[in-house]
Amino acid sequence: MNKYTLLFIPALFAVQAMAQDKKPDPAKDPKTTEVWEPVPKIVTPGKLPQDAPSDATILFNGRNLDAWHSVKDPSKPAAWTIDDGFFTVKKGTGNIETNKKFTDYQLHMEWKIPENITGEGQSRGNSGVFLASTGGGDDGYEIQIMDAYNNKTYVNGQTGSVYKQAIPLANANKKPGEWQYYDIIWNAPRFNEDGTVQKPASVTVFLNGVLLQNGFVLKGETRYIGAPEYKKHGPASIKLQDHGDPSPAISYRNIWVREL
């Protein structure tokens, strides 16, 4: 080995050591925590927050109830009254529900208690939206709708409650005669093959932009009498209630849903 080789070897090790020193430290390199896929789909939002985005399913377009049917007789169309851009509960005809079934979704809907509302408590503008209809009548999971502007009732049954399960975090009701709006995130329950609950349902509810339910975990289907419990089901319709109280009927408009 000649003297030049002897000089080269230390120099080589020095270059290698310098190269190793220049390798990025994962703890200091931001690229190690960057994720590039999958790329989220592009959704065009509406001009206003209440406008349906590009990927929404329109459940009421202001003209007809073609997306709905009678709960009493699913072969029949919804019999509620269509007006100028909205529809109104037709007392005595029963609940209506969507033709399409859903699992997890984001729901926007607007509703109005009539200005000439009468009655008190649960008999004052009562209705409700069932986030998953699991049978006839009021089977399913209900978010209450009623006049709670200046009307006392049990608090786990006022507007924004998960009926008989969760008290709303606030009373954000407008006075009768004004349009109000719900924005709801629904995560449906999941079941094992034997019918036991794998994952319970949860819901987040905004009324007029105010948070009323913050990821509340449901104990089962909502019931007027008795404790809530689950029964196995899959995708389900969204249902609106014809409550049957004697007060003037409430109205709905601008209903759309985004599947999650």
Secondary structure, DSSP 8 states (H G I E B T S, - for coil): --HHHHHHHHHHHHHHHHHHHHS--TTT-GGGG----S--------SSTTS--TT-EEEE-SS--TTEEESS-TTSB---EE-SS-EE--TTS--EEESS-BSSEEEEEEEE--TT----GGGSS-EEEEEEE-SSTT-EEEEEES--SS----GGGSTTSBTTTB--S------TTSEEEEEEEEE--EE-TTS-EEE--EEEEEETTEEEEEEEE--SS--SSS--------SBEEEE-----SS---EEEEEEEEE-
